Amino acid sequence: MSGKSEMRIAVTGLRGIPDVMGGVETHCEELLPRVAARAPGVTIAVLGRKPYLPAEPRQFKGVAVVPLAAPRKQSIEAIVSTLVGILHARRHRYDVVHIHAIGPGLLTPLARLLGLRVVMTHHGTDYDRAKWGKLAKRILWWGEQASLRWADRVIAVSPSLADMLRARYPLQAAKVRYIPNGAPTMAQTDASRAEVLASLGLNAGGFILAVGRLVEEKGLDYLIEAHRQSGITLPLAIVGASDHASPYASQLLAKGNDQVRFLGLQPRSVLRHLYETTALFVLPSFHEGLPIVALEAARSDAPMLLSDIAPNRDVGLSPSNYFPVGDVGALAAALSQPLDRYRIDADSVRRRFDWDAIADQTLAVYREIA
């Protein structure tokens, strides 16, 4: 251990923070500054990817952000940047490397062999994502296996995921910890709510909202079709973009019109106004970890309708807030109902998914292996 600090932690597997699109990125942006604030003797550095970050290292709320070389290519950028990050962590004498997601987790054995202690956060079964081919899915599966066998501790972000990992890897079950994503604090804007909505061509209470990357597993294509079939007059506003150009994203964008509005990427300060004024937030995903956008919407007291996959059910809403995943007819029928029926108990969600408690639990994991 370094004599200058209680512990030195390098975080890799993500693009970077702050204000970088992605669930893992939002998770780290919320979590790591809170951990740093609780443990002034702990040094934390995010080893991010140069294509997504300013050229020079900087500090963000007590966390160092270090841009390292990485290709901007979907199939290899995560694994290459994690390799570079692990070598950087070894060279600069970090004690712990915290790897996010099972693709980067493939390099957990290397980190251990280099003398680093490893925490790995499993954000979801990425091998179930539609965008990956057979080889990529097999590599992601190997990443999960390597993480469970070699990491000192594995954090699962949803209870159903933690249960699955303990059942699938019984010899490693004792190292699995359930620590959820949290309901993020939504930043304020300088502009008023009315100004933000006017700039996007929307009216308070007069639109349905979906938020997510333009990739197959988010289910936006069948949401658009269900919206059309429902006959609802409120326009569908979709916030998000694609990390990389793809035929699927192009096909989605081609469906844009007065009733289906693609708003592109928006800062969370703008998202806050959208969550707070939407008539209904819809998350039609086929695949999630524990969905941060659903927690954001819940924190903002938005009425909600989610697909019934296990990670969405882990949010703990009433049965009436869920519909069968991928079922266009069921979703269309749900959209044709009075939308007030989808209101939620926002206070309950805030209490169960509190980032401060999550930071305490994560710091405890770091100290367990130190």
N, C-alpha and C positions, 0 to 999 in steps of 0.2 A: 504494500500500500504506500502511496505517496505520503511523505511527511508534511506536505503543504496543504493537503485536503483530506477529509474523511474518506472520500471516494471520488474516482474520476470515471464518468460514464459517457460512452460514445453511443449515439443512436443512429442507426442506419436502416436501409430498406425503404425509405420514403424519398420523395422528390425534394422536400425542404419546407421551411416555414419562414414567415407567415404568408397568408393570402395565396397559397398554392392549392389548386383544385384537387380534391380527393378526400375520401373518408379517413384514410390513415393520416394524411396531412392535418386535417381538422382535429383529429384525436390528439396528435402530438402538440399542436398549437395550443390546445386547451390544457393538456396534462403537464407538459414539461415545465412551463413557468411556475406552476403551482408547486411542483416537487422542489424546484430550485428555491422558492420562497420559504419552504418548510425546512430546508436543510442548507443553510448558508455554507457549510463546509463541504458540500457536494458540488463538484464541477460537472456540468452537463454540456455536451456539444452535439448538435445535429450535424451529421456528415451527409450533406445533401448533394444534389446533382446540378452541375454548373448551368445546363441549359435552362433551368427553371429559377435561377437565383441571380442576384447581383454578383458581379465578378469578385468582389472582395469580401473576406469574412466580416461578420458584424455580430452584434449582440441583439437579442430579442427577449426583453423581460427577464434578464438574468441567464439566458441560454445562449451559448455561442452557436452561430450558424456558419458552417464551413463548406463552401462550394468545392466539390471535387470533380475530377474529370468523369464524364459519363456520355455514352452515345445517346442520341435521342431517337431510339428505335424500339418500338413496343416489345419486340421479342427478346431483346437482350439487355435493355438499359437497367432493369432492376438488378439482375444478377451481376452485371459488370460493376455497377456503382457500389453494390454491397461488397464485392471483392476488394475494390479500391478502399472502401471505408474500413474494412477489417484490417487491411495492411496499414492504413493510416493509424488506426487505433493501437495496433501493436507497436508501431514505430514511435508513437508519442506517449507510450506507457499509460494507456488507460487501463483501469482495473476491470471494468465491466463493459461489454458491448450488448446493447439492446437492439435486437433485430426485429423488424416489423414485417409480418406477412410470410406465408409459407414458401413463396418463390425464393426470396432472399434467404429464407431459413435453410435452403440447401447447403449453404456455406457454414452452418453451425459447427460441423465437425472441424473445419479449418480453424475457426476462431478458438475452439477448445484446444486444438493441437498447438496453437501459438501461445497458449498460456492465459487466454482471456476467459473470464467467467461470462456466461451467456444467459440473458433473459430473452425469450422470444415471445412476441405477442401474435397469437393466431387470430386474424381478423375475419376468417371465414374460409370455407372450402372452395378456394379459387379454381380448383380443377373441375368444378361444376359450371363454370362460366362458359357461355356459348361461344365467346370470341376465340377460345383456344382450340387448336387442333389436337389430334391424338398424342403427338409427341410432347407438346407443351403440357397437356394435362398429366401425362405420365411424369414429367419432370416436377410439376407442382406436387404430385402425390409423393414423390421421393423427398421433396422439400419438407412435407409434413412429417414423414417418417424420420428423417434426419434430425429435425427439430425436437421431436419427442424423445429420441434416443440420446441426443448429445447435449441439449440445453440443460442448464442447471435448474431453471424454472420456465414453465410455459404458462402464459396468461391467455385465457380464452375470454372473449368479449361478450359472450352471451351464455346463459345457463344451459341451453340446449347443446351448444358447441362444447362446453366443458364436459357435460355428461357423455357426449359422443366420444370425445377423446379418451376419457377414463375407461369407457367400455372397449374401445378399439385397441388401446395400448395399456392393458391392465398392469404390466410391470412398471410402467412409467406414471401410473395414476397419481402417485403421491406428489409429483412435482407440478401437477396442473392446478392453477389458481383461477377461479372465476373473478374477474374484475371488469365491470362493464364499461362501455362508452358512457359518456355523460350527456346531459341536456345542456348544450352550450349557451353561454351568455351571448346575446345578440347585440352587436355594437350599435350605437346611435349614429344617425347621419346629420350633417349640417342642414341638409334640405328638409323641409317639412314632409309629412306623409302625403299631403295633397300634391306637392310638387313632384315627389318621386312617382306616384301613380300616374300623374298627368304625363310625365316624360315617357312612360311606358304604354300610354294609351289605355289605361285601365281605370275602373271605378271601384271604390271600396265596396266589398260585398258582391261585386258583379263579375267574378271570374272564378274558375277552378284552377288550382295550382298543382304542378308536378315539378320536382326538382331532381336532377340526376344527370350523369354523363350519358351521352348519346351512344349507348352500347346495348347489345341485344338483351343482356340479362336484366336491364331496367324495365323492360316490358312497355316502353313508350309507344311502340307501334300498335299494340292491341288496345292500349288506352285511347289512342286517337280514334280507332275504329269503334270502340265502345261509346266514346263521346258522341260520335256521329250517329250511331244507332239509337242512342238514348233519346234523341230529339231535344235535349236540353238547350236552351238558348244562350246560356252563359258561355263565353269563350273559354277555351283551355289555354292557359299560359304555361309554357315549359321553359324552365331555367336550367341551363347547362350547356355543355359543349362536348366535343370529342377530343381525347388526348391526341389522337392521331387520325389523319384522314382515313375514311373507310367507306365502302359502298353503302353500308347500313346507315351511317350518319347522313350521307347524301340523300338516300331515299326518304329518311325521316324529314329532313329539311324541305324536301320537295313537296311535302304535304302541308306546308304552312299556308295559311290564308287568314281571313278575318276571324274565323272561328277557332283556328289553331295557331297560336302565336309563339314563335320561338324567340326568347328574350336573350339568349346567349348567356355567358358567364355574368354573374352579378355579385358584388361584395355582400358580405353577410349583413352589413348595415341596411342594404336595400332589401335583402331577403327578409329581414325582420318586418319591414312594412308589408311585404307580400304575405307572409305567414299571418300577420295580425289582421289583415283585411280580406283574405280569401274567403269565399263562401264554403270551400272544401279543399283540403289537401289530399291528394291521391298518390299512393306509392304502390305501383303494380308489379314490383320486382319479382323475378324468378330466383334471384340470389342476393343475399346480404350477409353482413357479419352481424352486428347489432346496428340498425340503420340510424346514423347520426342525423340525417335530414328529418326522419320521423321524430326524433327527440327534439330537434329545433322547432318543428311545427307544434309539438305538444307543449313545449315551454311557452310558446306564443299563443296557446289556447285556441289553435285552429281546429275546426271540425276535421275529422280524419277518416279515411277509408284506405285500408291496407290489404295487400294480398296475404293469404293465410299461410305463407311459409313460416317455418319455426322461428327464425330470427325476428320476424315481424310480430309473431305472437308473443315473443319474449318481452316486447314493450308493455304488454299486460293490459291492453284495452278490452272493452266489452266485446262479446261475440259479434254484435251488430256492426262493429267497426272493421270487420274482415269479410273478404269475398274469396272464392276459390281462384287460386292463381292461374292465370292464362285463360280464364273463362270469359270470353267477350260478352256473351249473353248475360251472365250473372252480373258483370260489372256495369253493363248498359242498364240493366234493371235497377241496380243500386243507385246509379246516377239519376234515374228518373224519379226517385223518391224525394220527399221533402228533405233538404240537406241538414236541417236542424237535428235530425235524428242521429247524426254522426258526431255530436258534441262529446267532449271527453272530460275526465277529471284531471285537469292539468297539474294541480297541486300534488296529486299522488305521483305523477311521473317525475316532477321536479325532485321530490323527496327521495325517490328510489334511484335516480340517476344523477347524483350530485357530484360534480367534478372535484370538490374539495375532499370529500370522503374517498374518491377514487385515487386522488394524489396520495393520500395517507396510506392507502393499501399498496400502491405501487412502490412507494418509498420503503415500506416494510419488506417487500420482496427483494429490493436491492440490498437491504441490510441483512436479510437472511443469508444471501450467498456471499456477502463480504466477510 
